Amino acid sequence: MSCGMMFSFCLLSFATSTVHAQEVKTTDKFALVIHGGAGGISSKQEWIENREKILTQALDQGTAMLKRGESSLDVVETVVRILEDSPYFNAGKGAVFNAVEKHELDASIMDGRDRSGGAVGGVRTVRNPISLARRVMTETPHVLLATDGAEKFADQFKDDPKIQRVSNDYFSTDHQRERLHKTQKQAKQKETDKMGTVGCVALDRHGNIAAATSTGGLNNKQYGRIGDSPIISAGTFADNETCGVSCTGIGEDYIRNAVAYDVSARMAYRGDSLKKAVQDILNGKKHQVRGGIIAIDKDGNIVTEFNTRGMSRAAADSSGRREVHIGK
């Protein structure tokens, strides 16, 4: 081997080892934030207690995973699956009905290391849409698969325990059916009927950020309507250089204003803090954004903000912070 070739080989080996060292580098710092949807505040004690119980379970599970050094991607998927399996949130089991009394589910997930993402829209028989969204990210060159195409894609994973199939009525609950019928009798839909989502953002001990969002959508929504939750940059965004974001609220507002990406952009281009970026978006007068935002920046700072009557949320980090809020 010539000297020149040897020199190039050494440089390549050094670069490779440096990248590998960066990938396996760990710290004690981690952060986790979860939301269970913005909107109205339930007055039913049973509802409040069960939402708090499930959020606490999700927070404890995600925190334990982060402490063990598990990846932020695994954490956000696991946390969102817990919320999807609960009838007390508008995602998965507790999803709202559309106008024809069926369920259409949306979800997305994003990896802050390289901005890769996956999403599904309008799925009808996938028990945990967030896991199918992750398969879109890892098993296809695409970002978003919707309706029949997403259902057919799910057929490929018959042996995958995370991609379980269920009948559409699995997602039905008496509570959501009552909400649908009440809404259909009203002359105008209330703003609180337009909200409800679950989401999670995590910063792991390797410095990687991930975000995930899942929803049953809008109560009494038109058949085929897709909101912001499966739209990367609208309802979900993650970039290790800035932050991870998951949104909840009136999806059309978040799509029109590319809200999740806008949080990151304000930090990258204007030097805004995470808190300022989120607050300015939710308090803006020119372009209305109704709902809430949870986010974590690259330094582990956590933000939970909303402009509705309430937002269920939970947060924890390596400094010992731990909190669960139902409502205000």
C-alpha positions in Angstrom: 0.0 0.0 0.0 1.4 3.4 -1.0 1.9 6.2 1.6 -0.9 8.2 0.1 -3.3 5.2 0.3 -2.2 4.5 3.8 -2.8 8.1 4.9 -6.3 8.1 3.4 -7.1 4.8 5.1 -5.9 6.2 8.4 -8.1 9.3 8.0 -11.1 7.1 7.1 -10.5 4.9 10.1 -10.1 7.9 12.4 -13.3 9.5 11.1 -15.2 6.2 11.4 -14.0 5.7 15.0 -14.9 9.3 15.8 -18.5 8.9 14.5 -18.8 5.6 16.4 -17.6 7.3 19.6 -20.2 10.0 19.2 -22.9 7.5 18.7 -22.2 5.5 21.8 -21.4 8.5 24.0 -23.7 8.7 27.0 -24.5 11.2 29.7 -26.6 11.3 32.7 -29.0 13.8 31.2 -32.4 12.8 29.9 -35.9 14.4 29.6 -39.4 13.2 28.9 -42.7 15.0 28.3 -46.2 13.6 27.4 -49.5 15.1 26.6 -53.0 13.6 26.6 -54.7 16.3 24.5 -55.7 20.0 24.9 -59.2 21.2 25.1 -62.0 21.0 27.7 -61.6 19.8 31.3 -63.7 16.8 32.3 -65.7 17.2 35.5 -66.1 13.4 36.0 -63.9 12.2 38.9 -63.6 8.7 37.4 -62.3 10.2 34.1 -59.8 12.5 35.9 -58.5 9.6 38.1 -58.1 7.2 35.2 -56.4 9.8 32.9 -54.0 10.6 35.8 -53.3 6.9 36.4 -52.5 6.1 32.7 -50.3 9.3 32.3 -48.4 8.3 35.5 -47.9 4.8 34.1 -46.7 6.1 30.8 -44.3 8.6 32.6 -42.9 5.9 34.9 -42.3 3.5 32.0 -40.7 6.1 29.8 -38.5 7.4 32.6 -37.3 3.9 33.5 -36.3 3.3 29.9 -34.4 6.5 29.7 -32.6 5.8 32.9 -31.5 2.5 31.5 -30.1 4.2 28.4 -32.7 3.1 26.0 -33.3 5.1 22.8 -35.6 8.1 22.6 -37.3 6.4 19.6 -38.2 3.3 21.7 -39.4 5.5 24.5 -41.8 7.7 22.5 -43.2 4.6 20.8 -43.7 2.8 24.0 -45.3 5.7 25.8 -47.7 6.5 23.0 -48.7 2.8 22.8 -49.7 2.9 26.5 -51.9 5.9 25.8 -53.3 4.3 22.6 -54.4 1.2 24.6 -56.4 3.4 27.1 -60.1 4.2 26.5 -59.5 7.6 28.3 -57.6 9.3 25.5 -58.5 10.2 21.9 -56.1 7.7 20.3 -56.4 4.0 19.7 -58.9 2.4 22.0 -60.5 5.7 23.0 -60.7 7.2 19.5 -63.5 9.5 18.6 -66.0 8.6 15.9 -66.2 10.2 12.5 -69.5 11.4 10.9 -70.4 7.9 9.7 -69.8 6.4 13.1 -66.5 4.8 12.3 -62.9 5.3 13.4 -60.0 6.6 11.3 -56.7 6.9 13.2 -53.6 9.0 12.5 -50.0 8.9 13.9 -46.5 10.0 13.2 -43.0 9.5 14.7 -39.7 11.3 14.0 -36.0 10.7 14.7 -34.0 13.9 15.6 -30.7 12.3 14.5 -31.4 12.6 10.8 -35.0 14.0 10.6 -36.3 10.7 9.3 -40.0 10.1 10.0 -42.9 7.9 9.4 -46.6 8.4 9.5 -50.0 6.8 8.8 -53.3 8.5 8.2 -56.9 7.2 8.2 -56.0 3.6 9.4 -59.0 1.5 10.5 -57.8 -1.9 11.9 -54.3 -1.2 13.4 -54.5 -1.4 17.2 -51.4 0.8 17.7 -51.0 3.2 14.8 -47.7 4.7 16.2 -46.0 1.3 15.7 -47.1 1.1 12.1 -45.9 4.7 11.6 -42.5 3.6 12.8 -42.5 0.8 10.3 -43.2 3.3 7.6 -40.1 5.1 8.7 -37.8 2.1 8.9 -39.2 -0.2 6.2 -40.1 2.1 3.3 -38.5 5.1 1.5 -41.7 7.1 2.3 -42.9 9.3 5.1 -46.7 8.9 5.0 -49.0 6.1 4.0 -52.8 6.6 4.2 -56.1 4.7 4.3 -56.1 1.5 2.2 -52.4 1.8 1.3 -51.5 1.9 5.0 -53.8 -1.0 5.8 -52.2 -3.1 3.0 -48.8 -2.1 4.3 -49.8 -3.4 7.7 -50.7 -6.8 6.1 -46.9 -7.4 5.7 -46.4 -7.6 9.5 -48.6 -10.5 10.5 -45.8 -11.9 12.7 -44.9 -8.6 14.3 -46.4 -8.5 17.8 -46.5 -4.7 17.7 -48.7 -4.6 14.6 -51.8 -6.2 15.9 -55.0 -6.0 13.8 -58.4 -5.5 15.3 -61.9 -4.9 14.0 -62.9 -1.2 13.7 -65.4 -1.5 16.6 -62.5 -2.4 19.0 -61.8 1.4 19.2 -65.4 2.2 20.1 -66.4 3.4 23.6 -69.7 4.5 25.0 -68.2 7.8 26.0 -67.1 8.7 22.5 -70.4 7.5 21.0 -72.3 9.7 23.3 -70.1 12.6 22.3 -70.7 11.9 18.7 -74.5 11.8 19.0 -74.5 15.0 21.2 -72.4 16.8 18.6 -74.5 15.7 15.7 -77.6 17.1 17.5 -76.0 20.5 18.0 -76.3 23.2 15.3 -72.6 24.1 15.6 -69.7 22.0 16.8 -68.0 23.2 19.9 -64.3 24.0 19.8 -63.6 21.5 22.5 -65.0 18.8 20.3 -62.2 19.6 17.8 -59.4 18.6 20.1 -57.8 15.5 21.6 -54.5 13.8 20.8 -51.7 12.1 22.6 -48.0 12.7 22.1 -44.5 12.3 23.6 -41.1 13.8 23.2 -37.9 12.4 24.7 -34.2 13.3 24.9 -32.2 10.2 25.7 -28.8 9.8 27.3 -27.1 9.7 23.9 -28.3 13.2 23.2 -30.9 12.0 20.6 -34.4 13.5 20.5 -37.5 11.8 19.2 -41.2 12.8 19.0 -44.4 11.0 18.4 -48.1 11.9 18.1 -51.2 9.8 17.7 -54.9 10.6 17.5 -58.4 9.5 16.6 -58.9 12.9 15.1 -61.8 15.2 15.2 -65.1 14.2 16.8 -67.7 13.9 14.0 -65.1 14.7 11.4 -65.9 14.2 7.8 -65.1 10.8 6.4 -61.5 10.9 5.1 -60.4 13.9 7.0 -56.8 13.9 8.1 -55.4 16.4 10.7 -52.0 17.5 11.7 -51.0 14.5 13.8 -49.6 12.4 10.9 -48.1 15.4 9.2 -44.4 15.8 9.9 -43.7 19.5 10.5 -47.3 20.3 11.4 -48.0 18.0 14.4 -44.7 16.4 15.0 -41.0 17.4 14.6 -37.6 16.4 15.9 -34.1 17.6 15.2 -31.1 17.0 17.6 -29.8 20.5 16.8 -32.9 22.3 18.1 -35.8 20.4 19.7 -38.6 17.8 19.6 -42.2 18.8 19.4 -45.7 17.2 19.6 -48.8 19.2 19.1 -52.5 18.9 20.1 -55.4 21.1 19.1 -57.3 22.1 16.0 -55.3 20.3 13.4 -56.1 22.7 10.6 -54.4 25.5 12.5 -51.3 23.4 12.9 -51.2 22.3 9.3 -51.6 25.9 7.9 -48.9 27.2 10.1 -46.4 24.2 10.0 -46.4 24.7 13.8 -44.1 21.9 14.9 -41.4 22.9 12.4 -41.9 26.5 13.2 -40.8 26.0 16.8 -37.5 24.5 15.6 -37.1 27.2 12.9 -37.5 30.1 15.3 -34.8 28.5 17.5 -32.4 27.8 14.5 -32.9 31.1 12.6 -33.8 33.7 15.2 -32.1 32.2 18.2 -35.3 32.0 20.2 -35.4 29.9 23.4 -37.7 26.9 23.2 -40.2 28.6 25.6 -40.3 31.9 23.7 -40.8 30.1 20.4 -43.7 28.0 21.7 -45.3 30.9 23.6 -45.1 33.3 20.6 -46.8 30.7 18.3 -49.7 30.0 20.7 -50.1 33.7 21.6 -49.8 35.0 18.0 -52.6 37.4 16.8 -52.1 37.2 13.1 -52.2 33.4 12.6 -54.4 31.7 15.2 -53.2 28.4 16.6 -55.7 26.8 19.0 -54.4 24.0 21.3 -51.2 23.1 23.0 -47.6 22.2 22.4 -45.1 20.0 24.3 -41.4 20.2 23.5 -37.9 19.4 24.7 -34.8 21.2 23.4 -31.3 19.8 22.9 -30.3 20.8 26.4 -33.1 19.0 28.1 -35.4 22.0 28.8 -39.0 21.0 28.8 -41.9 23.2 27.7 -45.7 22.5 28.0 -47.9 25.4 26.9 -51.6 25.6 25.8 -54.2 28.3 25.2 -57.2 26.2 25.9 -59.1 25.5 29.1 -56.7 22.7 29.9 -54.2 20.1 28.7 -53.4 16.7 30.3 -49.6 16.4 30.5 -46.7 14.9 32.4 -43.0 15.5 32.5 -39.8 14.1 34.1 -36.0 14.6 33.7 -32.7 13.5 35.1 -32.6 16.4 37.6 -35.5 14.9 39.5 -38.4 16.8 38.0 -41.6 14.7 37.9 -45.1 16.0 37.5 -48.5 14.9 36.2 -51.3 17.4 35.5 -54.9 16.7 34.4 -56.6 19.9 33.2 -55.2 23.3 34.0 
